[in-house]
Amino acid sequence: MAESTAVPTPNLTPLAANDPRAAGPYRLLGRLGQGGQGVVYLGLDGGDRQVAVKMLSLDLDQDPSAKNRFAKEIAAARRVAAFCTAQVLHADLDADQPYVASEFIAGPTLHRQVRDHGPITGNALYRLAVGTATALAAIHQAGIVHCDLKPDNVILGADGPRVIDFGIARALGTHTLSGNVMGTVPYMAPERFHNADVGPRCDVFGWAATIAFAASGRGPFGHDSPATVMARVLHEPPELANLSGPLLDLVEQALAKDQYARPTSEQLLLRLLGRAGSTAPTVTDVPLGTALQEGSAAATTVVPAAPASPSIAVTRQQVTSPQAPTTAAVPVASPTRVAVAPAGAFRRFARQVGDPIGIAVAIVLGALGFAAVYLASTDPARSVKTGAIAFGAVYLVRLALAVVLDRGTQRE
């Protein structure tokens, strides 16, 4: 839905001297943000409708196959049903700087909302889960894999949560322009790190990590160095503070290391709507179109607290009838206290003992100790002993400090 140009846009920064003033038919008004894929501008089309214009930081003319792949992905993205997503309106891959124009959604990102106002709780959290699952199901129905679902790619609009940037991540392929695996590590599924058999269920993992962040203000695998977070994603269970009941069970299953143990996005949505049991059957008598309508309605409903209800109940009549307002009963009680649970001492120790950065530092200093003694005495045995002592001392001191600092980080 187009936004009025009279509506003020927060966090809009003026155009710099080197910023373009137009992109095709769109007049650019200011910067909305910048990421690894390019700069996002607020623009106006010929009818003064506000749009989000992403100017892509790549030269597609140097890679015809990539350009062809991008065109196909963007064409598919434009076919995504408009359920809880920001629609892709136009793309020009032949421009001097390629760009993609999407529906502009006024509102903060989920990341900014949680950062500025704290975790999301109760019915609002459940509506967020339903809305983002609805968007995923619509995106996957069109044959698109988002590949970068995270709190920064969820906009909290006036009419509910919207998922943005679908199609763009996949269109850029499985690598960034710098050649690294693309994505935000705390929200990437294990199979993404192997770059093998990447499919829609990696988005389900990203959905679960995003909901965990919304509930606690912290990703389920932390926000430390990429190598440390990657090791946790691959080998450790998630930390899921402030989640409980059916939503906790669903998030845990969606974060399974084995992608085939995760539900699909359609199963995810049906279970959130109370349309399927905890076994997440692959066959259901609920058409996907009906589920998408129900999910879109439930994502914007103001729901009364009903902790005793076993499921959301949204009928087709409530979705289609203008006389009957949509209501839903949510199986999540509003918590009276929101806090990030700190990791225990044993887990902090286990987390740091195999940290590759600490081991590398100890090895380097141990080698320097070996070299210094060898050059001074030319005694190999003494040099090896000194190097081992240096390695052990540095490693143990670093380990003790890291565990203490890790505890302090958990308390913040």
N, C-alpha and C positions, 0 to 999 in steps of 0.2 A: 504494500500500500504506500502510495507516495506521501511524503511529508510536505507540509506547507513551508514555503521559503521564509515565512515570518517566524517560524519556530527557531529560537536560538539554539545553536549547536555547541555544547560544551566541549572543551579540549580541542577546539579547532584552532590551529596556529596559522598565522598569515603565510602567504606564499613568499618564499625567499627569492632573491634576485635570479638564481639559476633554475627555479622551478618553472615548468611549462605553464602557460596560461590557458591552454585548451588541449583537449584530446579528442580528435575527430569532431563530432557534433556537440561535444560537452564543454561548457565553460567551467573552468576550475576556480573554486572560491578559496580554498585553503587546504592545509594538510590535516588529515585525520590520524595518521600514524605511519610508521615505517617498520618493515620486517625484513627477513632474509630474502623474500621473493620480490620486494620492491616497495614503492611508496604508495600510500592510499590517500587520495584526494577527495574532498567533497566537491561535487560538480552539479551543474544544472543542464538538463536537456532543453530541446527547443520549446517545450511546453512549461518550462520553469519547474519541472519536477526534480527533486533532489536525488542524486545517484552517488554511489561510491565507485570511484574510478581507481583501479589498481594499475599503476604503471610498472611493468615487469622489467626487472634488471637482467635481461638476457638478450642475446642477438640470435634470433631464430633463423636468420638467413644463412648463418654459418653451419646449420645442421638441418637440412631439409626433412630428414626422417623425424626429428624432434618436432619440427613445425607441423608436420602432418599429424603426428600423434596428438599434439596440443589441440589442433583444430577438431579432431574427433572427440576428444575429452570435453572440450568446451561445448560442442554441439550437443553432446549427451547431457551435460550439466544444465543446459537451457531447457531440457525436457523434464527436469525434476519437478514433480508435483509440488505445488506451493503450500506445503504443510510444515510450518515451523522452520522454514528456511528463508534466506535472502535470495531471491531469484536472480539468476544471471540474465542480464538484459541484452548485452552486446559485447562483441570482442573484435578487435582489429589486429591481426597478427602481421599485417603488411606495413603497418605504420613505422615511422622511424624508430619509435619506441613502442613496442607492443603493449596493449592495455586490455583490460577486461572491466566492463561496467556492470555493476550489480545494483539491485534495490538497496537504497539506503535505509537503515534501521536506526532510528534515534534511540540512544540508550547506552549505558555503560557495558563494557565487556564483563563477563563473569569474573575474570581475574581482578579487574579494577573494583568491582562491587565488593568482593570478599576482602580485598586488601584494605579498602576504605571503611567498610562497615562491619566486617567480621563474617563468620560462617553463616550459611543459610540453614534454617531449621524447619522442622514440622512440615506443614502442608506445602509451604513454598518450595521446600527441597523436593518433595514428591512431584509437584507440578513441573519443576525443572527436569527431573528424571524422565517424566512422561514426554515433555516437549522435545527434549534432545533425542530420546529414543524414536519418537515419531519422525523427526527430521532424518535420522539415520535410515529408518525403514524406507522413507521416500527416496533418499539418495541412492540406496542400494537397489531399489526397484528399477531405477533408470540405468543400472549397470555401472554406477560410479562408485569408486572407493575413495573416501576422503583423504586418508593417509596422514592427516595432521589435526585430528580432533583434540582440542585442548581448551582450557578456560578462556584463552584469548580469542578463540574462534566461536564463542557463544556470546551473542548480544542479548541483553535483557531489555527487550522492547516493551512498549506500553501494552501490546497485545500478546505478550508471552515471550518465551525464549526463542531465539532464532539462531540457527547454525549457519555460519558463513564460510567462504573460501573453499567449498567443496568443488571438486573438478580441477582446481588450479594446482593443488599439491600433486595429484596423480598425473596431471598433464605434464608437469615438469619431470616426470619419471621418478625413479627410486633414489636419485642422488641430487644433492644441491649443486649449485654452480661451482662450488669449491671442490666437489668430488666426494664429500662426506655423505653418510647416510642422512637423508632429510627427515626432519621432524624435531620435536621437543622431547628429549630423552625421558623425562619423568612420565610421559603419557604414551610412550611407544611400546608396542607389544613385542614379546621376545623374538618372534619370527622376523620382525623388522631389522634386528641387528644382524641376522644371518642373510637378509635380503633373499629369502627363499620362501616360495609358496605364500606370498603376501596377498591377502584377499580381504573381503568385507569384515571378517571377524577381528582383524586388527583394529577396526573402528570401534567394535564392541568393547575391546580392551580400553581404548582411549575414552569411550563413554564412561566406563566404570571408574577410571582414574580421575576423570573430570568431576564426577559426582562425589567421589571421596574428597577431592580438594574443596568442593563447595561446602561439604559438611564439616570440615575440620580446619580449613585454611592451609592445608599442607597436602602435597601429593602423597599417595600411598607408599611410595618408595623414596621419599625425601627429595631434597633439592640441593644435594652436595655436588661434588665434581661429577662430570658426565661418566667417568669410568666407574666411580663408586655407585652411582645410581643405576648404571647399566648392570653391574654385578648383582644388585638387589633385585632388579626386574627379572633377571635370568634365574636367580637361585634362592631368593628369600621370599617369605610370605609378606603380603602387604600389611601396613598398619592402617586400620580403618576406625579412627576415632569418631564418635558421635553418630555412628550408624547403628541401627538396630532393626530387629524384626525382618519382615520379608525383603525390605530394600537392602539390608545388610547381606542376606543370603544371595540375592541376585547380583549384587556388586562383587561378592567373593567369587561366584561362578564365572562372571564375566572377566575376572582377572586371572583365570586359570592360565598356567604356563603353556599347556597344550591347547592350541586354538580350537581343536575339534571338541574339546570339553566345554567350550563356551557356547551360550545360546546364540542364535542368529539375531539380527536386529528385529526381524518380525516376531520371533519368539519372545524377545525382550519386551517388545511393546505389548504383546498379548498378555504376558504375565503381569505387567504393570497395570493393565486395564482389568485384571481379574478374569481374563478370558481363557487362561490355561493354567494347569497345575504346575507344581514345582519341577516336574520332570521335563517341562518344555517340549511337548510333542511336536513332531515335524508336520503332522497333518492336523488341520483344524477346519471347522465349518464356518469360520469367520473370514469373509473376503478381506484382502489387504486394504482395499479402498475404504471399507467400512471402519477397519481398525485405524487407518490414518485420520479419518474424520473424527472418530471418537478421541484419539490421542490429541489432535489439535484442539478440540473443545475442552478436554480435561486439563490441558496445559494452561488455559486462561481462566479456568473456573475458580472463583473464590470459594474455598471448600471449608465447611465447618469441621472442627476437630472431632474425630470419631475413632479413638484408639482401639475400641473393641471390635470394630468391623474387620472382617477377614480379607476384604478386597475392595477395589474401586468398583462401583456399579454405575456404569454409564450406558443408558439404553439408546437404541437407534432413534426412538421417538424424541428423546431429549436433544439429540444432535440436530434433527431435521425440523422440529416443530418450533416456530417462533414464539408460540404461546407458552411453552413449557421451558423455563430456564434450566440449563444444564446444571446438575448437581452431582457430587461424587462423594463417596465415603472412603477415606484414606486410612490405610492400616499403619500409619506412622504417628505416634504421639509426639507432640512438641516437647523436646527436652527442656528442662528447667535450667540447665547449665551447659555451656559449650566450652570444652577445653580440649586441647591437643594432648593426648596421653603420651608422656615421655617414654622412650624405650628403656627397658631394664638394663642393669649394669652388664649382665652377661651378653645381651644382644649388642650393646655398644662395643663391648670387647670383641665379640665375634665379627662385628662390622669393620672394625679398624685393624684387626690382626692381619687380614689379608689385603689391606689397602696397597695397591701397586705403587702409589706415589711414595708412601713411607718406606716400602721395601727398596725402591730405587734409590732414595736418598741415602739409606743405610749402606747399600752396596757401594755407592760412589765414595762415601766417606771412608768405608773400610778399605777400598782399593787405594785411596790416597794414603791411608796409614801404612799399608803394605809397601807402597812405592817409596814413602819417605824413609822407612826403616831399612829397606833393601839398599837404597842409594847410600845411606849412611854407613851401613855395616856389611853389605853384600852377603848377609847371612839369610838364606831362603827360609830356614825353619823359623828363625826369630821373626822374620817379616810376615810369614803366614800367621803366626800366633798373634802378632800385634794387629794385623788386619782383621782377624776374627774377633779379637777383643773390641776393636773400634766398631765393627759392624754390630756386634751384640749390644754394646753400650748405647750407640746411637739409636738402634731399632727400639730398645726397651724404653729409653727416655721419650722418644717420639710417640710410641704406643701409649704410654701413660698420659702424656699431654693430650693426645688426640681423643682418648676416652673421656677425659675431663671436659675438654672443649665440646665434644659431641653432646655431653649431658647439658652443657650450658646452651647449646643451640636448640636442643629439644625444649628447653623451658621458655624460649623466646616466643 
